[in-house]
Amino acid sequence: MEYQIRKAKQEDLPRLEEIYTYARQFMEETGNPHQWGKTTPQVSQLIDDIAKGDLYVLANKDIIHGVFYFNIGYDPTYGVIDDGQWRSDTPYGTIHRIAGDGSGGVLAAAVAFGKTKINHIRIDTHHDNKIMQRAIAKQGFCRSGIIYLEDGSPRIAYDLLSE
């Protein structure tokens, strides 16, 4: 499916909540019940991401099928890395809170979008999220190490360097 990518708007929130609900259920059914639990991301986080202009939607024929956060600049989550290292200290873009409605191709579209903005992208996922780990590797990311969220939860971190 071909997606158009645009910044998310407040009026998109009901559809985004549907997509995140679907994603949380999918993660639970596929052995990853702890990454987002029952409520992550919080609606307040999405509202903040929209206000900052960092939340994007993927749509086809005006139907939103996916959502992701993208920002270029320092991300404190990636300030400390264990069991490895980043392949580059150059400025980078970060993908977080990526989810789709099952239509497929959301990560590939988000990565392609990010590559149009910057040639260094970072992403992370939960140890139990085997599906995302495979998808991240398929997009050309390399495992860089372990990073920690604000609450101390570990995540496998990856980076992608493109020409």
C-alpha positions in Angstrom: 0.0 0.0 0.0 1.3 3.5 -0.8 1.0 6.0 2.0 0.9 9.7 2.1 2.6 11.0 5.2 1.5 14.2 7.0 1.7 15.7 10.4 -0.9 14.5 12.8 -3.7 16.8 13.8 -5.9 17.0 17.0 -8.9 15.7 15.0 -6.9 12.6 14.1 -6.8 11.5 17.8 -9.9 9.1 17.8 -8.4 7.2 14.8 -4.9 7.2 16.4 -6.4 5.8 19.6 -8.0 3.0 17.5 -4.6 2.2 15.9 -2.7 2.1 19.2 -5.4 -0.1 20.7 -5.1 -2.5 17.8 -1.2 -2.4 18.2 -1.3 -3.1 21.9 -3.7 -6.1 21.3 -1.4 -7.4 18.5 1.7 -7.1 20.7 -0.1 -8.9 23.6 -1.2 -11.7 21.2 2.3 -12.1 19.8 4.2 -12.4 23.1 4.9 -8.8 23.8 2.4 -7.7 26.5 4.7 -5.5 28.5 6.1 -3.0 26.1 3.0 -0.7 26.0 0.8 -2.5 28.5 -2.9 -1.4 28.2 -2.4 2.4 28.0 0.8 3.4 26.3 1.1 5.8 24.7 -1.0 8.0 26.8 -3.4 10.4 24.9 -1.6 13.3 26.7 1.7 12.2 25.1 0.0 12.1 21.6 -1.4 15.6 22.2 2.1 16.8 23.2 3.7 15.2 20.2 1.1 16.8 17.9 1.6 20.2 19.5 5.4 19.9 18.9 4.8 18.8 15.3 6.5 15.5 15.8 3.7 13.0 15.3 3.0 11.8 11.7 0.2 9.8 10.2 0.3 7.5 7.2 -2.8 7.6 5.1 -4.2 6.1 1.9 -7.3 7.7 0.3 -7.8 9.8 3.5 -7.9 6.7 5.7 -5.2 6.7 8.4 -3.4 3.4 8.6 -0.4 4.2 10.8 1.2 6.7 13.1 4.7 7.4 14.3 6.8 10.0 16.2 9.8 11.5 14.3 12.1 14.1 15.6 15.6 15.2 14.6 17.9 16.1 17.5 19.2 14.8 20.8 16.9 12.2 22.4 17.7 11.8 26.1 16.6 8.1 25.9 19.7 7.5 23.8 22.1 9.4 26.0 23.5 6.2 27.6 24.0 2.9 25.8 25.2 -0.3 27.3 26.4 -3.6 25.7 27.5 -1.8 22.5 27.7 1.7 21.0 26.2 3.9 18.4 27.9 3.6 15.0 28.0 7.4 14.6 27.8 10.5 16.8 26.3 12.6 13.9 22.9 14.3 14.3 20.1 11.8 14.0 16.4 11.4 13.7 14.4 9.2 16.1 11.4 7.0 15.4 9.2 6.3 18.4 5.6 5.2 19.1 5.1 3.6 15.6 1.9 1.6 15.1 -0.3 0.5 12.3 -3.8 -1.0 11.8 -2.5 -4.2 10.3 -2.3 -2.9 6.7 1.4 -3.4 6.6 4.3 -1.3 5.4 4.2 1.3 8.2 7.8 0.9 9.4 9.1 0.9 5.8 7.2 4.1 5.0 8.3 5.8 8.2 12.0 4.9 7.6 11.8 6.1 4.0 10.3 9.3 5.3 13.1 9.7 7.9 15.7 9.1 5.2 14.4 12.1 3.3 15.1 14.3 6.3 18.5 12.9 7.7 20.9 10.1 7.0 21.1 8.8 10.6 18.1 7.3 12.3 17.7 5.6 15.6 15.0 3.3 16.9 14.5 0.9 19.8 12.1 -1.8 20.9 11.3 -4.2 23.7 13.2 -7.5 24.1 9.9 -9.4 23.7 9.0 -7.6 20.5 10.4 -10.2 18.1 8.2 -9.0 15.2 9.5 -5.5 15.4 13.1 -6.7 15.9 12.9 -8.5 12.6 11.2 -5.6 10.8 13.8 -3.2 12.1 16.6 -5.5 10.8 14.8 -5.8 7.5 15.0 -2.0 7.1 18.8 -2.1 7.4 19.2 -1.1 11.0 22.1 -2.5 13.0 21.8 -3.4 16.7 23.7 -0.9 18.7 23.2 -1.9 22.3 20.8 -1.5 25.2 19.2 1.9 26.2 17.0 2.7 29.1 13.7 4.5 29.3 13.0 7.2 31.9 11.6 4.4 34.2 14.7 2.3 33.8 13.2 -0.2 31.4 15.7 -1.6 29.0 15.2 -1.5 25.2 17.2 -2.9 22.3 18.6 0.1 20.4 19.4 0.2 16.7 20.7 2.8 14.2 20.7 3.2 10.5 23.2 5.1 8.5 22.4 5.9 4.9 24.2 7.7 2.1 
